[in-house]
């Protein structure tokens, strides 16, 4: 997860751009593909309204974001222990 907003009702997760677009289309009241507000408009991640998403989905988003951002060595070690 990249950040939780100050009001703690939304969070921005590291996600693939297509994954974020798909989530936004499927649940526009809960998800938004987030882009920089400047002229670059580069993709940032998936913003989630935490109160509109089941806890299990939030847990899944945290795990997916961690897998994308953590060092490969840690991911491999985690995956080895998880599958044992």
N, C-alpha and C positions, 0 to 999 in steps of 0.2 A: 504494500500500500504506500502511496506516495504522501498523502496528507489527509488529515481530518480537518474540516473547517471549524472555525472557532465556535460556532453554535452547536457543533457535534451532531448535526442532523444529516450531513453529507460527507462523503469521503471520495477521494480520487484514487483510483487503482491503476497500476501499470497494466495495460492490456494491449493486445494487437488492435490495429485500427479497424480491421474487418470485424473482429469480435465486438468491439465497442459499437460499431455501426449496427450490427445484428441485434445487440441487446437494446439499443436505442429504438430501433424499429419495433421490436417485440414488446417493449415495455416503456414507452416514452414518458410515463409519469414517474418512473423509478430510475431510469438510466439516461445518461446524455454523453455522447462522444464529445470530449472537451478539446478545444483548440486554443492556441495562444490568441489573445485579443489583439496583438499587434499586426502589422502588415504581413508577417510571414505566415500566419494562420497555420502553423505547424501543429500536428497532432500531439496531444499531451497524454490522454488516457481516458478512462471511463469514470465519470462522476456518478455516484450512486446515492439516492435518497435512502438512507439506512432504515428508516421506519417503514418503507414500502417493500422491503426485500427480506425474505426469511433469513434467520440467523445462519442456517446451513449454507445458503447461497453466499452470504458475506464471508463465511469461513472458506468457501471454495475460491472466492475472488482473492482473498489474502494469500492462500496457498499458490494460486496461479501467478500472482504478482511476484511472490517470493521466488518461485522457480525461474521467472524471467530475469530477475535482478540480482540474485545471489551468485557468488562465484561458482563456476562450474564444479569445482572440487567439492564444495559444500552440498550442492544439489546431488551429485553422484553419491556422496556419503549418506545423505538423507534417504535417497531412493533405495540404496542397498539395505539400510536398516528397516525401512518401511515394508519392504517386500519379504523380509525374513520371517 
